[in-house]
Amino acid sequence: MDSPRLILRTYRANDHAQVDHLFYSTYFSLVPEGVKIKLKSPLFWVFWIACYAYLLAIIPVLLAGMNFPSWTDTLLKVFFTFSWAVLSFAGVFVITDRFEAVDKVEQARQNDLSDPETYYLNWIKEEVEVSDESASNDGNKKRVTFDKDAKPATEIMRRQKPVEEQSPSHFWVLELDNKVCGMVGLAHYTERLISRRSVQPPAWKLILISMFRRYGLPLPEFLKDLHSKLPVAVFGEPHEPHVATLQRLAVKTEYQECGLSSLLIDRAMSWAHEKGLTSITAVTNEFEGRAAEILKKKHGFKLVKKEKKGWFGQYEKTWSCDVEEWMKRHEATANKYFHNKDATDSTS
């Protein structure tokens, strides 16, 4: 029986569906990590205990003046305890999964992962009008969309930036038997990138608005015209010269713990060295503790900043790695797999 064939190569346009699925499926599998962080937050337990104490305190009020057996008080306490435990922990999971994870996934899917070729591989795509004659004579046309209300047809034209304008960004996928099982990107932005995802007000403000409207109450000033008060959403800031960001590291769940993450990081760091980059940064959050451990313990990334992102343990950590130092520690590995190559074949 043939051994599985593992290939590390540059992203292609026809990989998009598999890359998209790989990213969101692996990210949602990290939700339990986000839940654990919340359960470790002291503020969560302060809130939980306060609500639980309130529920126990209202039991005598509910039973006041009613002729119930003496054991009713104990039964209600047991019921409230069980109900509050189930509802609160289920609520934490739903908020982490349906709000926080979805927000992080959609931020990527609607920006750089919507088209890795333009964000990472220095391609420019433009929509141009084409005549029927040119559309029929040119056999190399990629895609033509006919508009019922306007002719001629439109076509997405692809061209790569001139060499002198290209950034040292890149995007790789890892294939196992012709199926994408891993990916990683190295991003170097030369200008500020505005997010393509519309910004939404905080969920708690939207809940307050619905409650005020439900009971016909006038909205406080801080709840009026929320969308007009929202800042412009920035997806990425320009990098300093010779600096890039390692991001979108993902390995299919069933192939994790096999060293494939390090294989992807090795390729990105090797590329950074080839392109003259001196420092690579990475940003992890409370969902990505395992990725942070790999960066720190296996590749020498150092924590440079930790930023609080919420009241219940949410955070972002910024890591940095000196490319020359990494090469000194991993030179043999880098040369073995990636010396002057854009794709790597290996069997396992």
Residue, then its C-alpha position, 0 to 999 in steps of 0.5 A: m500500500d502506497s504511503p500518504r503523499l504530503i505536499l507543501r506548496t503555494y496557495r492556488a485559486n482553486d484551493h479557496a473552498q478547502v481553505d475556507h472550510l479548514f479555517y472555520s472548522t478548526y477554529f470552531s473546534l477551539v471554542p472549549e478553550g475559550v470557555k475554559i478561559k472564561l471559567k478561570s476568570p474571577l469576575f465570571w465567578v463573582f457574577w455567577i455567585a451574585c446571581y445565584a445568591y439572588l435566586l436563593a434570596i427570592i425563594p422565601v419571598l415566593l413562598a411567603g403567605m403560601n401553605f406549602p410543606s416545609w420541604t418545598d423550600t429545599l426543593l426550590k433551592v435544589f431546582f434553582t441551583f441545577s437550573w442556574a448551573v445548566l443555563s449559565f454554563a450553556g450560556v457561556f458556551v453559546i456566547t463563546d461559540r455563536f458570538e466571539a468565535v463567529d466574529k473572529v472567523e468572519q473577520a478573516r473570511q471576509n477579509d484576507l481569506s476571501d481572496p488570499e491571492t490578492y492579500y498574500l500573493n501580490w495579484i491584482k484583480e480588476e473587473v473589466e468589460v469585454s465585447d462578445e467578439s473578444a469573449s468568443n475569440d479568447g480561449n484564456k478567459k477565466r470567468v464571464t458574468f452576463d448582466k441582464d440589464a447591461k451589455p457587454a459582459t464583465e470579466i475578472m482580469r488577473r495580473q501580478k504586481p510588478v516585481e518592485e511593487q511586490s510585498p514579501s507576503h505569501f500563503w501556503v497550503l499543506e496537502l495530504d493525498n490531494k486534500v488540503c490539511g493545513m495552511v499558513g500565511l505570512a502577511h506584510y501590508t504596505e498600507r492601512l487595510i479597511s475591513r470589508r466586514s461591517v462593524q456592529p455595536p456591542a451585543w449588550k447595547l443591542i439587547l438594551i435597545s430591544m428592551f427599551r423599545r419592548y417597554g416603550l421607553p425613550l432611549p438614553e443618549f448613549l444608545k441613540d444612532l449607534h451605527s453612526k458613532l462606530p469607528v472605521a473598522v481597520f483590518g490591518e495596519p502597515h508593517e514596518p520595513h522588514v517585518a511581517t506577521l505569521q497568521r492563519l496557521a491551521v491544521k486539520t483536527e485529525y492531523q494535529e499533534c503530528g508536527l505539521s504546524s512546525l512544518l508550516i512555520d518552518r516554511a514561513m520562517s525560511w521564506a522570511h529569511e530568503k526575502g530579507l525580513t528581520s522580524i516576524t510577529a504573531v498574534t494569538n488569543e484565548f482560543e489559540g493557547r496551543a498555537a502560542e505554546i508551539l510558537k514559544k517552545k518550538h520556535g522561540f517566539k517571545l511575548v512582547k505584549k498582552e492586551k485585555k479584550g474583555w471582562f471575562g479573560q479574553y485577551e490578545k498576545t503579540w509575539s515576536c521572533d528574530v529571523e536570524e536567531w531562528m535560522k541559527r537554531h533551525e538552519a538544518t531543518a530549513n535547508k533540508y526542506f525548503h532551500n530554494k524551493d517553493a514546494t516540498d514533497s515528502t512521504s510519511 
